[in-house]
Amino acid sequence: MTNVILFEPINTNNPSLNVEGFIEFCKSNIFNSKLAITWESHVWKGCYKFNKFNMKNNRNSRDKLDDGFIDFAKAYMFHVHSFNKSKSNQNALAMLKIVEFVLLKSYGEANVAKCNNNIFDECVRVATAKYTKLTAVGIGKELEKLCLFLSENRMTNSSYFFWVNPLRHKITQSWQGYEPSLEGHSKLPDIKSVIAIAEIFSKDESQLSVRDIFTTSVLTLLICAPGRISEILSLPADCEITEHDENSIERYGLRFFSAKGYAGDIKWIPSVMVPVAQKAIARLRKLSTHPRFVAKTMEGKVPESSRHELFSKKPKNFPWYDEEKKIKYSNALCLLFEGQLCQKTSNHLTPLFRPTAQFFRLDIDAFASIKGATNLFKRHGYINDNGSPYSIRTHQLRHLLNTFSQINGMDEFSIARWSGRKLVSQNVSYDHRSHLQMINLMKDKTSIGAVNSHRKKEIAFMDITDFDLLNDGAVLVTKHGYCKHSYAFDPCSYYPIQDSGTDDGQLMMIHTKILEKTNYDKNDGNVNADKWYEFQTKIIKGE
């Protein structure tokens, strides 16, 4: 879903009315979702199956949820899906099935209004008995969310309903950090492997195989900015973007869509790494030129006179390379032909191939040769003393850049945003500074206040005159502050209209200046400015 649907409970002491109202509200909005063809179906989009929980054989259960509970379950999953950018949330559905199971066992009816702390305690015991520790913890988290939802929307008879998940992941933090060689830390790469990647990538293309070019280009982008392998493999061919910052300095970035629900943003590349990133993008774009042309031909967007090639049937879900991110095969940076990276393949057209994370990892795994392949490092003679080839894991590079950011004092919000992370609190899992580095950090500061300021981002006071010379109108202003965005992406769907500050004379003048800028850019030919002009107009009108 592109829009978040919010339900407002009825101001009444009857929780059943709020439950019924919530169900009807979701029914009336189901047309906004691609989840289901009809509300009545108990299987939605092949990923949500509203069948009963079975302690012995849950996977093959064919009985649908109880009539008194299934509509709430559908409404709640519709609600969850509207906030969740991922493709599905199986833990939430598993949690609902257990709630129904326990309610029926305890009361003989699955009335969600009868949920309370005791019911949820029993639910987590059932989850622990049925599932692995990891899954049970996830279901416990979903129970916490349901408790909060029922309480806030007055959908429970319980006078005191405040439930906390008793299950927790066991978190161990050794704080061993790393030495300058980066050796010995499981989450950080061996520095010699990183250097090897740089040395191989720097070679002339005539010295590299097609597979070498593909692998090193993807790894190079992961070294330029903290990302996930899935995000790189899903980049659009037109991902490059250049903008001027508030100091009129040209900045280079990549339009990307983050995994784990962060949605679209721009991954800005440090100035020193811009030429490297541009070279990697150019190489990947060159590899995908022919496959993208074939994909465009399949879409019927190539003139008839140019359609002289034969090709196989269209891939599944064509033309979407990644439908959720709205990226077509014809605009996929990493699109290949099947067998294109194999030196022995012939030149004739083969089926289009969408590289997967597993396919990519096989070329950097030290044990790939066991499976009949030779990894990147072995092909170029990078061998350890024990005879094994160098090795690296893609996520180690993400940990490395996050740790470097911590060492150099980047503020927590910037680290989270640069990494495409929804929660700032998750930064700690990527902070691998050593004891010595932490001690030196504290020694460098002369007071506790100074230590704290090292982690605090200075926020400059903004005067109305600062908005006289706007680079663009992709700016969102509220009573509490402002944030800068880019015309390349849609305006933030979470913008609080009620806090826009248009009732304040000075803030209204700022909103007007921003609107004028978007209107100017729109009329000047910037096609992406249209949506921002419309959005800024709605803000001023209070819509």
PLY file of the C-alpha trace (Angstrom):
ply
format ascii 1.0
element vertex 543
property float x
property float y
property float z
element edge 542
property int vertex1
property int vertex2
end_header
0.00 0.00 0.00
1.14 3.52 -0.67
-1.13 5.24 1.85
-1.40 4.63 5.56
-5.00 4.06 6.67
-5.83 5.32 10.16
-8.81 4.20 12.23
-10.38 6.48 14.81
-12.24 4.61 17.60
-15.73 5.57 18.68
-15.77 7.43 21.97
-17.73 4.81 23.91
-17.32 2.35 26.74
-18.47 -0.53 24.55
-15.31 -2.18 23.09
-17.36 -4.44 20.81
-18.62 -1.37 18.92
-15.03 -0.25 18.32
-14.08 -3.72 17.07
-17.05 -3.75 14.70
-16.29 -0.21 13.57
-12.68 -1.13 12.88
-13.73 -4.11 10.77
-16.20 -2.06 8.73
-13.62 0.69 8.30
-11.09 -1.76 6.84
-13.72 -3.41 4.65
-14.57 -0.05 3.12
-10.90 0.67 2.37
-9.85 -2.72 1.02
-10.06 -1.38 -2.53
-6.91 0.64 -1.77
-4.95 -2.55 -1.25
-3.59 -5.22 -3.57
-3.84 -7.76 -0.77
-7.11 -9.40 -1.75
-9.56 -9.58 -4.63
-12.46 -9.89 -2.20
-12.75 -9.51 1.56
-14.52 -12.86 1.86
-11.58 -14.90 0.57
-9.65 -16.57 3.38
-6.45 -16.62 1.26
-5.00 -13.21 0.39
-2.43 -12.76 -2.36
-1.02 -16.21 -1.73
0.76 -15.03 1.43
-1.95 -14.65 4.10
-3.97 -17.78 4.80
-6.56 -17.29 7.53
-6.66 -20.88 8.73
-6.73 -22.19 12.28
-3.71 -22.85 14.48
-2.90 -26.52 14.91
-0.40 -27.59 17.55
0.59 -30.76 15.67
0.29 -29.87 11.99
-0.23 -26.15 11.60
1.10 -25.93 8.02
-1.63 -28.14 6.50
-4.55 -26.85 8.55
-7.54 -26.34 6.25
-10.14 -25.04 8.69
-10.58 -21.29 8.41
-10.57 -19.09 11.50
-13.69 -18.90 13.66
-16.52 -16.77 12.25
-16.38 -14.54 15.32
-12.69 -13.81 14.84
-11.78 -14.04 11.15
-13.06 -10.57 10.20
-10.99 -8.97 12.96
-7.95 -10.97 11.86
-8.38 -9.76 8.27
-8.89 -6.17 9.40
-5.84 -6.27 11.64
-3.62 -7.75 8.90
-4.90 -5.07 6.51
-3.96 -2.49 9.17
-0.51 -4.06 9.70
0.16 -4.22 5.99
-0.65 -0.53 5.55
2.24 0.35 7.87
4.62 -2.39 6.79
6.55 -1.89 3.56
7.76 -5.49 3.48
5.91 -8.04 1.37
4.33 -9.94 4.25
4.27 -10.25 8.04
3.84 -13.92 8.84
4.62 -13.45 12.54
1.60 -11.15 12.92
-0.69 -13.69 11.28
0.76 -16.55 13.36
0.15 -14.45 16.46
-3.52 -13.88 15.56
-4.05 -17.60 15.01
-2.65 -18.35 18.46
-4.84 -15.64 20.04
-7.92 -17.23 18.49
-6.77 -20.68 19.66
-6.28 -19.50 23.26
-9.53 -17.48 23.37
-11.53 -20.50 22.22
-9.75 -22.68 24.75
-10.34 -20.22 27.60
-13.83 -18.84 26.89
-15.34 -21.07 24.22
-15.55 -18.05 21.88
-12.94 -16.04 20.00
-14.06 -12.59 21.10
-11.08 -10.23 20.78
-12.61 -7.91 23.39
-11.84 -10.60 26.00
-8.08 -10.33 25.47
-6.15 -9.59 28.65
-2.73 -10.13 30.23
-3.51 -13.75 31.18
-4.63 -14.61 27.64
-1.43 -13.17 26.19
0.70 -15.02 28.78
-0.88 -18.26 27.57
-0.35 -17.22 23.94
3.39 -16.80 24.43
3.57 -20.19 26.18
1.86 -21.80 23.19
4.23 -20.01 20.78
7.26 -21.20 22.77
6.03 -24.80 22.74
5.26 -24.77 19.02
7.98 -22.70 17.37
11.73 -22.09 17.51
13.06 -19.50 19.96
13.58 -16.96 17.18
10.02 -17.30 15.84
8.51 -17.29 19.35
10.31 -14.02 20.14
8.90 -12.50 16.94
5.37 -13.63 17.83
5.83 -12.15 21.32
6.72 -8.80 19.73
3.54 -8.96 17.65
1.53 -9.66 20.81
2.97 -6.48 22.34
1.85 -4.52 19.28
-1.64 -6.03 19.42
-1.91 -5.20 23.14
-1.05 -1.56 22.41
-3.46 -1.46 19.47
-6.39 -2.89 21.47
-5.71 -0.58 24.40
-5.35 2.62 22.37
-8.49 1.88 20.36
-10.55 0.79 23.41
-11.26 -2.70 22.04
-10.87 -4.70 25.24
-12.97 -5.25 28.37
-9.86 -5.46 30.56
-9.48 -2.54 32.97
-5.71 -3.00 32.99
-4.19 -4.37 29.80
-0.47 -3.76 29.62
1.50 -6.76 28.42
5.26 -6.99 27.84
6.91 -9.74 25.84
8.88 -11.93 28.30
10.94 -13.47 25.48
14.13 -11.74 24.42
16.98 -12.45 22.08
20.13 -13.18 24.02
22.40 -10.25 23.20
26.10 -10.71 23.78
28.52 -7.91 23.17
32.17 -8.75 23.62
33.44 -5.24 22.75
36.64 -6.81 21.49
36.59 -4.36 18.62
39.26 -4.69 15.98
42.90 -3.98 15.56
44.19 -1.94 12.60
44.39 -5.16 10.58
40.65 -5.79 11.17
41.48 -9.40 12.00
39.48 -11.53 14.38
36.07 -9.83 14.34
33.34 -11.99 12.80
31.20 -9.03 11.72
34.02 -7.03 10.15
35.91 -7.97 6.99
39.58 -8.86 6.85
41.23 -5.70 5.56
43.31 -7.66 3.04
40.10 -8.84 1.35
38.88 -5.24 1.04
42.23 -4.19 -0.45
42.09 -7.12 -2.85
38.66 -5.98 -4.11
40.05 -2.49 -4.74
43.08 -3.87 -6.59
40.99 -6.14 -8.82
38.44 -3.41 -9.55
41.21 -0.97 -10.52
42.42 -3.25 -13.33
41.62 -2.47 -16.94
38.50 -4.20 -18.24
40.64 -6.15 -20.71
42.22 -7.93 -17.73
38.86 -8.86 -16.21
36.24 -11.43 -17.08
32.58 -10.44 -17.29
32.04 -12.13 -13.92
34.96 -10.15 -12.43
33.47 -6.88 -13.64
30.03 -7.68 -12.25
31.24 -8.89 -8.83
33.77 -6.12 -8.20
31.36 -3.39 -9.34
28.67 -4.53 -6.89
31.21 -4.88 -4.05
32.61 -1.44 -4.85
29.16 0.15 -4.42
28.85 -1.61 -1.06
32.19 -0.04 -0.08
31.13 3.46 -1.22
28.14 3.64 1.14
26.57 1.23 3.66
23.98 -0.86 1.86
22.51 -4.32 1.58
23.28 -6.62 -1.33
19.56 -6.81 -2.20
19.44 -3.01 -2.51
22.35 -2.91 -4.96
20.98 -5.76 -7.09
17.65 -3.87 -7.30
19.04 -0.48 -8.35
17.43 1.12 -11.41
19.68 1.89 -14.36
18.93 5.60 -13.93
19.85 5.58 -10.24
22.47 8.36 -10.43
21.47 11.79 -9.19
23.39 15.03 -8.74
22.23 17.97 -6.63
23.74 21.07 -5.07
23.66 21.38 -1.30
22.99 24.53 0.73
26.62 25.59 0.14
26.24 25.19 -3.65
28.57 22.18 -3.59
27.67 19.48 -6.10
26.75 16.18 -4.43
26.43 12.77 -6.06
24.12 10.02 -4.88
22.21 6.92 -5.88
18.43 6.60 -5.79
17.69 3.42 -3.93
14.93 1.57 -2.12
15.99 0.22 1.25
15.16 -3.21 2.54
13.34 -3.65 5.86
10.79 -0.96 5.22
12.78 2.28 5.03
11.35 2.98 1.55
12.99 5.22 -1.06
15.80 7.68 -0.49
19.09 8.88 -1.91
22.31 7.20 -0.84
24.82 10.03 -0.89
28.37 9.04 -1.82
31.36 10.65 -0.04
33.18 13.01 -2.42
36.38 10.96 -2.38
34.45 7.86 -3.54
32.35 9.51 -6.27
34.67 8.63 -9.21
34.82 5.04 -7.97
31.02 4.77 -7.68
30.54 6.32 -11.12
32.94 3.79 -12.64
31.09 0.90 -10.96
27.71 2.16 -12.18
29.07 2.65 -15.72
30.40 -0.92 -15.80
27.13 -2.42 -14.56
25.13 -0.31 -16.98
27.32 -1.52 -19.83
26.78 -5.18 -18.84
23.01 -4.70 -18.73
22.68 -2.64 -21.94
21.77 -5.56 -24.20
19.48 -7.34 -21.70
17.65 -4.06 -21.01
17.19 -3.51 -24.74
15.65 -6.97 -25.08
13.37 -6.25 -22.11
12.29 -2.98 -23.73
11.60 -4.87 -26.95
9.41 -7.30 -25.03
7.50 -4.32 -23.66
6.87 -3.17 -27.22
8.72 0.11 -26.72
11.26 -0.47 -29.48
10.41 0.50 -33.11
9.32 -2.42 -35.27
12.30 -1.95 -37.56
14.67 -2.61 -34.65
13.03 -5.86 -33.53
15.36 -8.20 -35.41
16.27 -10.49 -32.54
14.78 -13.72 -31.25
14.41 -14.28 -27.55
12.77 -16.67 -25.13
9.51 -16.22 -23.29
9.04 -13.37 -20.87
10.21 -13.84 -17.27
7.68 -14.38 -14.51
5.96 -11.16 -13.42
7.28 -9.32 -16.50
7.67 -6.37 -17.00
8.40 -5.96 -13.26
11.95 -6.71 -12.18
10.88 -5.53 -8.71
7.19 -4.64 -8.63
7.22 -3.34 -5.06
9.90 -0.81 -5.99
8.32 -0.13 -9.42
11.49 -1.10 -11.30
11.02 -2.74 -14.69
13.35 -5.20 -16.39
14.03 -2.54 -19.02
15.44 -0.23 -16.31
17.27 -2.71 -14.05
20.94 -1.85 -13.56
22.01 -5.43 -12.76
19.88 -7.25 -15.35
21.80 -9.96 -17.21
21.30 -12.82 -19.63
21.34 -16.28 -18.14
24.89 -17.53 -18.59
26.23 -14.06 -19.47
28.84 -14.26 -16.70
30.06 -17.66 -17.86
33.13 -17.45 -20.11
32.07 -20.56 -22.05
28.61 -19.26 -22.96
27.76 -18.55 -26.60
26.77 -15.14 -27.86
23.20 -15.99 -28.84
20.38 -14.55 -26.76
19.41 -16.48 -23.67
16.66 -15.87 -21.10
16.80 -12.72 -19.03
18.36 -13.32 -15.62
17.72 -11.47 -12.36
20.83 -12.01 -10.16
20.03 -13.11 -6.62
21.99 -12.49 -3.44
22.90 -16.18 -3.27
24.16 -16.18 -6.86
26.34 -13.19 -6.06
27.72 -14.62 -2.80
28.99 -17.76 -4.55
31.69 -15.65 -6.20
33.13 -14.31 -2.91
32.75 -17.42 -0.77
36.01 -19.14 0.15
34.39 -22.54 -0.38
32.78 -21.81 -3.74
35.37 -24.05 -5.42
33.87 -27.03 -3.60
30.71 -26.50 -5.64
32.65 -26.51 -8.89
33.33 -22.78 -9.14
36.37 -20.61 -8.53
35.76 -17.49 -6.51
36.86 -13.97 -7.44
39.89 -13.93 -5.15
41.23 -17.31 -6.28
40.90 -16.29 -9.95
43.26 -13.38 -9.25
45.70 -15.20 -6.98
44.65 -13.90 -3.57
45.38 -16.95 -1.44
45.85 -17.33 2.33
48.85 -19.09 3.85
46.75 -22.23 4.36
45.95 -22.40 0.67
42.37 -21.18 0.91
41.28 -18.17 -1.17
40.38 -14.86 0.44
36.74 -14.49 1.40
34.27 -11.79 2.41
30.59 -11.44 3.30
28.66 -8.54 1.84
27.13 -7.48 5.17
30.62 -7.15 6.70
31.16 -4.09 4.50
28.00 -2.51 5.94
29.31 -3.12 9.47
32.69 -1.69 8.47
31.32 1.63 7.15
29.01 2.01 10.15
31.95 1.49 12.52
34.09 3.99 10.60
31.22 6.48 10.88
31.11 5.97 14.66
34.88 6.39 14.98
34.82 9.65 13.03
31.99 11.17 15.05
29.04 11.10 12.65
25.84 11.71 14.61
23.47 8.80 15.23
20.62 10.12 13.07
22.90 10.61 10.06
24.36 7.12 10.47
20.88 5.59 10.57
19.68 7.53 7.54
22.84 6.90 5.51
22.45 3.20 6.27
18.75 3.14 5.30
17.74 2.19 8.83
14.31 2.93 10.34
15.43 3.00 13.98
18.40 4.95 15.32
18.56 2.48 18.22
19.73 -0.21 15.78
23.02 1.63 15.22
24.51 -0.05 18.29
24.44 -3.43 16.55
26.85 -2.04 13.94
29.20 -0.25 16.33
32.37 -2.36 16.72
34.77 0.14 18.24
37.35 -1.38 20.56
37.88 -0.64 24.25
40.97 1.38 23.40
39.09 3.52 20.88
36.31 4.24 23.36
38.84 5.17 26.07
40.73 7.44 23.69
37.46 9.09 22.70
36.74 9.94 26.33
40.30 11.12 26.96
40.00 13.58 24.09
37.13 15.32 25.87
37.68 17.50 28.89
34.25 17.11 30.44
31.16 14.92 30.45
29.30 17.62 28.57
31.99 17.61 25.90
31.72 13.84 25.54
27.98 14.12 25.03
28.39 16.89 22.47
30.53 14.52 20.40
27.40 12.50 19.66
25.04 15.46 19.36
24.25 17.05 16.04
24.25 20.84 16.13
21.00 22.24 14.76
21.35 25.74 13.39
18.71 28.36 14.13
16.77 29.13 10.99
15.59 32.61 10.13
12.90 33.34 7.54
15.51 34.96 5.29
17.26 31.59 5.03
14.38 30.45 2.81
14.84 33.28 0.32
17.32 31.32 -1.81
16.06 27.76 -1.92
17.86 25.16 -4.04
14.51 23.46 -4.58
11.06 23.24 -3.02
11.46 19.70 -1.66
11.39 21.04 1.89
8.83 20.16 4.56
8.28 22.73 7.30
6.33 22.23 10.53
5.96 24.04 13.85
8.73 21.84 15.23
11.31 22.26 12.48
11.96 21.33 8.87
13.59 18.61 6.79
15.04 18.59 3.28
14.14 16.01 0.68
14.56 15.64 -3.08
12.29 16.15 -6.06
13.31 12.65 -7.15
11.04 11.07 -4.52
7.44 11.46 -3.44
6.68 13.81 -0.53
6.66 12.13 2.87
3.30 10.42 3.50
3.76 10.97 7.26
3.85 14.76 7.06
1.66 16.14 9.91
-0.72 18.58 8.23
-2.09 19.60 11.63
1.36 20.84 12.68
2.18 22.69 9.45
2.08 26.04 11.24
0.12 27.77 8.47
-1.85 29.56 11.17
1.36 31.38 12.13
2.13 34.42 10.00
5.89 33.88 9.75
5.61 30.15 9.02
2.94 30.88 6.41
5.40 33.19 4.66
7.95 30.33 4.59
5.35 27.92 3.17
4.52 30.49 0.49
8.19 30.89 -0.47
8.54 27.10 -0.81
5.38 26.91 -2.92
6.67 29.64 -5.21
9.94 27.74 -5.66
8.19 24.48 -6.58
5.96 26.36 -9.03
9.02 27.97 -10.63
10.83 24.63 -10.97
7.67 23.01 -12.36
7.32 25.68 -15.04
11.06 25.48 -15.70
10.70 21.90 -16.91
11.48 19.85 -13.79
8.92 17.05 -14.18
9.47 15.83 -10.61
8.53 19.22 -9.19
4.85 18.75 -10.15
4.03 16.38 -7.28
5.83 18.63 -4.78
3.94 21.68 -6.03
0.65 19.84 -5.53
1.73 18.69 -2.07
2.86 22.17 -0.96
-0.46 23.54 -2.24
-2.37 21.02 -0.08
-0.32 22.06 2.97
-1.25 25.71 2.54
-4.91 24.79 2.01
-4.79 22.53 5.07
-6.05 19.49 3.15
0 1
1 2
2 3
3 4
4 5
5 6
6 7
7 8
8 9
9 10
10 11
11 12
12 13
13 14
14 15
15 16
16 17
17 18
18 19
19 20
20 21
21 22
22 23
23 24
24 25
25 26
26 27
27 28
28 29
29 30
30 31
31 32
32 33
33 34
34 35
35 36
36 37
37 38
38 39
39 40
40 41
41 42
42 43
43 44
44 45
45 46
46 47
47 48
48 49
49 50
50 51
51 52
52 53
53 54
54 55
55 56
56 57
57 58
58 59
59 60
60 61
61 62
62 63
63 64
64 65
65 66
66 67
67 68
68 69
69 70
70 71
71 72
72 73
73 74
74 75
75 76
76 77
77 78
78 79
79 80
80 81
81 82
82 83
83 84
84 85
85 86
86 87
87 88
88 89
89 90
90 91
91 92
92 93
93 94
94 95
95 96
96 97
97 98
98 99
99 100
100 101
101 102
102 103
103 104
104 105
105 106
106 107
107 108
108 109
109 110
110 111
111 112
112 113
113 114
114 115
115 116
116 117
117 118
118 119
119 120
120 121
121 122
122 123
123 124
124 125
125 126
126 127
127 128
128 129
129 130
130 131
131 132
132 133
133 134
134 135
135 136
136 137
137 138
138 139
139 140
140 141
141 142
142 143
143 144
144 145
145 146
146 147
147 148
148 149
149 150
150 151
151 152
152 153
153 154
154 155
155 156
156 157
157 158
158 159
159 160
160 161
161 162
162 163
163 164
164 165
165 166
166 167
167 168
168 169
169 170
170 171
171 172
172 173
173 174
174 175
175 176
176 177
177 178
178 179
179 180
180 181
181 182
182 183
183 184
184 185
185 186
186 187
187 188
188 189
189 190
190 191
191 192
192 193
193 194
194 195
195 196
196 197
197 198
198 199
199 200
200 201
201 202
202 203
203 204
204 205
205 206
206 207
207 208
208 209
209 210
210 211
211 212
212 213
213 214
214 215
215 216
216 217
217 218
218 219
219 220
220 221
221 222
222 223
223 224
224 225
225 226
226 227
227 228
228 229
229 230
230 231
231 232
232 233
233 234
234 235
235 236
236 237
237 238
238 239
239 240
240 241
241 242
242 243
243 244
244 245
245 246
246 247
247 248
248 249
249 250
250 251
251 252
252 253
253 254
254 255
255 256
256 257
257 258
258 259
259 260
260 261
261 262
262 263
263 264
264 265
265 266
266 267
267 268
268 269
269 270
270 271
271 272
272 273
273 274
274 275
275 276
276 277
277 278
278 279
279 280
280 281
281 282
282 283
283 284
284 285
285 286
286 287
287 288
288 289
289 290
290 291
291 292
292 293
293 294
294 295
295 296
296 297
297 298
298 299
299 300
300 301
301 302
302 303
303 304
304 305
305 306
306 307
307 308
308 309
309 310
310 311
311 312
312 313
313 314
314 315
315 316
316 317
317 318
318 319
319 320
320 321
321 322
322 323
323 324
324 325
325 326
326 327
327 328
328 329
329 330
330 331
331 332
332 333
333 334
334 335
335 336
336 337
337 338
338 339
339 340
340 341
341 342
342 343
343 344
344 345
345 346
346 347
347 348
348 349
349 350
350 351
351 352
352 353
353 354
354 355
355 356
356 357
357 358
358 359
359 360
360 361
361 362
362 363
363 364
364 365
365 366
366 367
367 368
368 369
369 370
370 371
371 372
372 373
373 374
374 375
375 376
376 377
377 378
378 379
379 380
380 381
381 382
382 383
383 384
384 385
385 386
386 387
387 388
388 389
389 390
390 391
391 392
392 393
393 394
394 395
395 396
396 397
397 398
398 399
399 400
400 401
401 402
402 403
403 404
404 405
405 406
406 407
407 408
408 409
409 410
410 411
411 412
412 413
413 414
414 415
415 416
416 417
417 418
418 419
419 420
420 421
421 422
422 423
423 424
424 425
425 426
426 427
427 428
428 429
429 430
430 431
431 432
432 433
433 434
434 435
435 436
436 437
437 438
438 439
439 440
440 441
441 442
442 443
443 444
444 445
445 446
446 447
447 448
448 449
449 450
450 451
451 452
452 453
453 454
454 455
455 456
456 457
457 458
458 459
459 460
460 461
461 462
462 463
463 464
464 465
465 466
466 467
467 468
468 469
469 470
470 471
471 472
472 473
473 474
474 475
475 476
476 477
477 478
478 479
479 480
480 481
481 482
482 483
483 484
484 485
485 486
486 487
487 488
488 489
489 490
490 491
491 492
492 493
493 494
494 495
495 496
496 497
497 498
498 499
499 500
500 501
501 502
502 503
503 504
504 505
505 506
506 507
507 508
508 509
509 510
510 511
511 512
512 513
513 514
514 515
515 516
516 517
517 518
518 519
519 520
520 521
521 522
522 523
523 524
524 525
525 526
526 527
527 528
528 529
529 530
530 531
531 532
532 533
533 534
534 535
535 536
536 537
537 538
538 539
539 540
540 541
541 542
